[in-house]
Amino acid sequence: MIAASAICVLLVSGCKEQEPAESYARTASEKYDRADYTGAIADYTEAILQNPNFESAFVGRGVALAKTGNFDGAIDDFTAAIRLNPNDAAAYDNRGVVWESKGDHEKAIIDSTEAIRLNPNDAECYYNRGREKGMKGDYEGSVADLTEAIRLNPLNAEYFCNRGISRERKGDYEAAITDFSEAIRLRTNYVKAYYHRSAVREKIGDHLGAVNDSNQVIRLDPKVYK
C-alpha cells in the first residue's frame, strides 16, 4: 500500500483566466484532495489531451492512478513525465514508491536515488529509500537514510518509527526503543510505535513495559491483536 506521506501532487497555480489544460488540472487537483480519485484521473486525462506535454498533469494522474491501485498505469505516467523532464525529482520519487508497492525494491531504490540526486534536501526521498532498503534487508543502509530524513525534518514521527523498526531488525534494541519513544512523543496515539516498542521491550525482558505498551495498542486499536 502506498504511504500517503510518500505521494505528492503538483498543484497548478491559480489565475483568473487559465488555459483549458490548466483548468482541468486544477479541478483534478481539487478532486484528488476530496479523495475523488476517479474524477481526478478523468480531469487529468482531459488536461493531457489538451496539452500532451503537460508534465505535472502526468505526475498528478500517476498519483491518482496509484491511489486506485493501478500501479502499471501510474508507472507509465511517471515515466512519461520523466521523458518530458528528466530532472523531475517528484516523478522519480513517486515512481519509486509505486515500484515498492509492486514489490520491486531494486527499481524503487534506483528511482529514489535519482530523486535524491536531483533534490538532495528532500527528507521524503531519503525516507522512501530508507524504507525500501529496510524491505530489502539492508538495515544499515535503511538507518543511514532515515537518519538523514530525520536531520532534514526532525518532527516527523514516521521517520523515527521506521528507523526504530530497522534498528530492531538489526538487533539494536535500546536505540530502537529510543526511536519508538520519540515517535510516540511526536504522535501520542501512534499505534505502530507502541506495537513495536512493546515487542522490543519483551525481547529485552522488560515485561511490564511491554504489557503497558500492549495495553495502549489495545486501547487505541483493539483489532491489532485479534
WOSULWO-V531647 format. One record per backbone hydrogen bond with DSSP energy under -0.5 kcal/mol. CO is the residue of the C=O (numbers start at 1). NH is the residue of the N-H. Records with the same first field share a line. If there is no record, write none. Layout:
BEGIN
CO: NH / NH
END
This chain:
BEGIN
3: 6
4: 7
9: 11
16: 18
19: 23
20: 24
21: 25
22: 26
23: 27
24: 28
25: 29
26: 30
27: 31
28: 32
29: 33
30: 34
31: 36
32: 35
35: 37
36: 40
37: 41
38: 42
39: 43
40: 44
41: 45
42: 46
43: 47
44: 48
45: 49
46: 50
47: 51
51: 54
53: 55
54: 57 / 58
55: 59
56: 60
57: 61
58: 62
59: 63
60: 64
61: 65
62: 66
63: 67
64: 68
65: 70
66: 69
69: 71
70: 74
71: 75
72: 76
73: 77
74: 78
75: 79
76: 80
77: 81
78: 82
79: 83
80: 84
81: 85
85: 88
87: 89
88: 92
89: 93
90: 94
91: 95
92: 96
93: 97
94: 98
95: 99
96: 100
97: 101
98: 102
99: 104
100: 103
103: 105
104: 108
105: 109
106: 110
107: 111
108: 112
109: 113
110: 114
111: 115
112: 116
113: 117
114: 118
115: 119
119: 122
121: 123
122: 125 / 126
123: 127
124: 128
125: 129
126: 130
127: 131
128: 132
129: 133
130: 134
131: 135
132: 136
133: 137 / 138
134: 137
137: 139
138: 142
139: 143
140: 144
141: 145
142: 146
143: 147
144: 148
145: 149
146: 150
147: 151
148: 152
149: 153
153: 156
155: 157
156: 160
157: 161
158: 162
159: 163
160: 164
161: 165
162: 166
163: 167
164: 168
165: 169
166: 170
167: 172
168: 171
171: 173
172: 176
173: 177
174: 178
175: 179
176: 180
177: 181
178: 182
179: 183
180: 184
181: 185
182: 186
183: 187
187: 190
189: 191
190: 194
191: 195
192: 196
193: 197
194: 198
195: 199
196: 200
197: 201
198: 202
199: 203
200: 204
201: 206
202: 205
205: 207
206: 210
207: 211
208: 212
209: 213
210: 214
211: 215
212: 216
213: 217
214: 218
215: 219
216: 220
217: 221
221: 224
222: 225
223: 226
END
